[in-house]
Amino acid sequence: MQCDYFDAGACRSCTLMGVPYADQLAAKQAHVAQRLAEVAPELTWETPFASSEDGFRNKAKLVVGGRPGDITLGILDDDGRGVDLRSCGLYSPELARSFAPVKAWLDRLQVPPYDVPRRRGEIKHVLVTVNPRGELMVRLVLRTDRHLERLRSDLPRLQAALPSLRVLSVNLQPEHKAVIEGAVEEVVTEHDHLVMDVAGLPLRLRPHSFFQTSTRAAEALYESAGRWIRDVAPASVLDLYCGVGGFALTAAGSTRGMPVHGIEIAQEAVVAARQAAADLDLDVRFTVGDASGAVPTADLVIVNPPRRGIGPLAETLEAGDARWIIYSSCNVESLARDLEQMSSWRPVRARLVDMFPQTDHHEVIVLLERGAEPPSPSRMDVNGVS
């Protein structure tokens, strides 16, 4: 992939830009395999998922710079000035086409960009997500709500210029720190979610919910998990850090009638997961709770933690009575550390899923089986979680 921004030195986020994609994929596979070989010498690697080199991103996190009436959407340089990156080749075509109408609308309204060095101004970020249907969610991150009513009253103009817009929301982030979003979010449109059709699942994405950056890569993760679940045929499944329910719903669809329970700390995501389960007529239980503090006793446990890994949950899983674990990780280092704490578990299958071409970032999904039979029959129960 060739990038004018990279060649001009305007953006260096893609550290592997210019490296042939086959070489990128081979290097990532070699790296994760070498790191996990230290803790899982018997691991069998499946064929890695190769992404598209460009146009794979389903969401954009654009920093707003420039001046009122002529904003930039992209990043800030070392001096805090806006660098416009609207033509970045990583964005899907549908996503990229949305940037010009959004910029023109904000320029017309003269919403002042937040000036980081001077700590003044209003709009900080524009966050855009596109689903496989081509529908858009646009989130505006503002310092205060002083422009909220103007944005609300002028919404029809943006909808006319951007017919694919389904959700528009305003997020308030008043603090001067390196945090993209704040806790307060107000949806301006009638609709409050996107339907992300992934591997036959109508997942519902609300403004504060997490979703994978590449829809096709997410499908590869769910496909691997579903296949492994069918192979081992567990009696029950617990999905920790379940988000909007992708893995839990995959499990329920793989073996109907099997008890499946998902736990997620974000209430919005749990609401979305329950709605998706209802859409699919699947009897899956989703509850709000801290997955890291759960005491899982299902037959198979799925963990999809943040980059830091599962931490103390590794000891809990080590002492529990589950027979299988599926661990989906975006950081092989924390994955390896967690596996070191789980000596009774044997990683048996793994797959690299390339979520982020042009960078060193990676996703790895691993199937683990217990080296000995669990001490008691598996139950579908999670203690201490409401």
C-alpha positions, 0 to 999 in steps of 0.5 A: 500500500502506498500512502501520500501522508506517510511519504510526506511525513505528515503521519507515521501511525502506520509503522509498516507502511511500504512493507509488502503485506505478505511479509507483514503477515508472516512477521506477525505470525512468527512473532506471536508463535515464538512468544507463545511457544515459550508457554505453549510448546504443543500449540497448533496454529491454524491458517492466519486471517489475512486482511485487506491491505487498505479500506478495512477500517469500519470506524474513524477517530478524527481529531479536530483542528484548524479554525472555525469555518475551516476545520481539519479532520485527522491528527494534531502535529507536535505543535498542536496544529491540525493535520487533515487526513480525510483521504487516508486509505485505511478507511472503507469507501463508505466511511471516507465519503462521509467526512466531507459532508460532516466537515462542511456542516461543522464549518457552516455552523462555525463550531470552534475546534478545541485548541490543545495548546491554548486549552480553549474551543469546543469540538475535540473529535469526530468519531464515525462508524459504518456498518455493512449496510452502509449506515453511519453513526457520527459522534461529536466530542465537545468540551461543553454543551453550548453548541448542542441546540444549534447542532440539533436544530440544524440536523436536517441539513446534515441528514440531507447531505448525508442520507446514510446517517442513522445515529448522531450523538454529542459526547461531552469531554470537558477535561484537558487530558488525553481521553477521547470520550466523556461519560455524558452522551446525548443522542440527537437522532431518532435512532440510537444504534447501528446494526452491525451484521457480522457472521449472521449476527445482527449486533447492535452498536450504541454510541458508548459500546466497543466494536472491532475495527475491522468487520471482516476480522471480527467475522474471522474471530467469531468463525474460529470460536464457533467452530471450536465450540462445535468441536468440543461440544460444551455443556454450558458457556460463559462469555466474560467481557462480552461487549455487545454479545458477539462471542456469546451469540456465536456460541448460542447459535452453534449449539442451540439449547446450550446455556450461555451467559455473557457478562459485561461492565458497560450497561449500554453494551448489555442492553444491546446484547439482549436486543440482539439475542431477542432478534435472533430468538436465542435464549442467552442471559446477559448481565452487567458485572465486572468480568475480572471479579467473576467466579466462572463455573461454566463448561467453557469460558470465553474471555476477550479482555482489554489489552492488559489481559485478565490479571487475577482472573487467571488464578480464578480460572486456574482454580475453577472447574471449566474444561475449556477456555477460548481466549481472544487477545489483542496483546500477545505479551499479556496473553503469554503472562496470563497463560503462565499463571494457568499451569493446569491449562494446555493451549491446543489451537491458535489463530492469528487474525490480522485486525490492523494491517500496516502496523505491528498490532495483532489479534490472537485467538486461542483454545485451551483445554484443561490438562486434567478432568475438572474436579466437579461437574460443570454448572452454569453459575457466576457467583458475586455478579448481579 
